[in-house]
Amino acid sequence: MKKDYVKDLKTSSVADSEMIIEGEIPFEILKSEYEKIYKIAKKTIEIPGFRSGKAPEHLIKANINELVILDRAAEEVFKNEYPKIIEEMKLFPIDRPKIEIIKLALENPLGFKIIVAVMPKIELPDYKKIANNTNKNIEKASFVVSEKEVTEAIEEIRKMWAHQEHHRLNPDNKHSHNESYDHLLPEINDDFVKKMGDFKDVADFNEKIKKSVTSEKTAKQKDKIRLSIIEALLKEFSPELPKVFIESELDKMVADLNSRISSAGVTPSDYYKQIGKTEVDMRIEWKLDAIKRVKTEIILAEIAKKESIKPEKEIIDSETKRLTDHYKDADSDRARTYVDHMLTNDKVFEYLETL
């Protein structure tokens, strides 16, 4: 039920897409919670010479801390009233509110100030026109793979095999990355290619290497087109970003760096000492990149919503299973959310590439 006091609340917008809500909640609402908590405290308070809850009322009141009861009552009021205030004011919070109690006393309204980050109004640029212009202007590379490119790819495979073979034969040998292993380079014959994988013979090996090189060139071209489209969109997109979005992205970036550092057998603290920086320094350096990432995610999410772009459930199921099969400790719900997010973004890019 709508509370009359909501009509009298004052709102103002501040930086970082935050909103301040100020006002008073009628004492009748506070009183209801106060009486509930007082009744519980009354039953449990211990006063010498009386059983719990059986002391005279004036002694109970003298021994109960009224401010503590009021504080607890105020907490309960906001648990109940905050969602109603947000609903009535048609706000969309994206973070926990900061609630400050301005006035708290018996027989008086509960004065408060709430600071809450809300979802900003998103106005996308003309993404169809921008994507269309970008697609027209970008140079489309040819995906014809030359024999030279295939030969170079095979040569890299030979060098990698020789390097690994050197380590196998000399596990304790320290070496320079410039050291030559030409004497260990394998001959490309049927026996060798069968050791390398699912290859019938040299001809099959060459054909599959050619397909791999083609696939790699196609992927690079796709990345180039997508990067060009998103860069063009970002130039025309300047929303007021909630601070919580940027900080959350920075949290992810730092966590990812720390994870990679730890995987390399180094503690994050030692790494930061080596480079003469702190996590705070990294967050400052990465802030612009974090903002760019957040804007990109918002653009893709809004286009997906406007164009009703959604990956098929069967594909989400299949990819989630593949991910959780590979990472046995992965949480299935989080894995599914991740897969859904990545597939949706991919479909949005596919849509933009066709404009």
Sequence and secondary structure as in RCSB ss.txt:
>XXXX:A:sequence
MKKDYVKDLKTSSVADSEMIIEGEIPFEILKSEYEKIYKIAKKTIEIPGFRSGKAPEHLIKANINELVILDRAAE
EVFKNEYPKIIEEMKLFPIDRPKIEIIKLALENPLGFKIIVAVMPKIELPDYKKIANNTNKNIEKASFVVSEKEV
TEAIEEIRKMWAHQEHHRLNPDNKHSHNESYDHLLPEINDDFVKKMGDFKDVADFNEKIKKSVTSEKTAKQKDKI
RLSIIEALLKEFSPELPKVFIESELDKMVADLNSRISSAGVTPSDYYKQIGKTEVDMRIEWKLDAIKRVKTEIIL
AEIAKKESIKPEKEIIDSETKRLTDHYKDADSDRARTYVDHMLTNDKVFEYLETL
>XXXX:A:secstr
   GGGGG EEEEETTTEEEEEEEE HHHHHHHHHHHHHHHHHH   TTS TT S HHHHHHHS HHHHHHHHHH
HHHHHHHHHHHHHTT  B S  EEEEEE  TTS EEEEEEEEB        HHHHHHHHHHHS        HHHH
HHHHHHHHHHHHHHHHHHH TT    TT   GGG    SHHHHHHHSS SSHHHHHHHHHHHHHHHHHHHHHHHH
HHHHHHHHHHT      HHHHHHHHHHHHHHHHHHHHHTT  HHHHHHHHT  HHHHHHHHHHHHHHHHHHHHHH
HHHHHHTT    HHHHHHHHHHHHHHSTTS HHHHHHHHHHHHHHHHHHHHHHT 
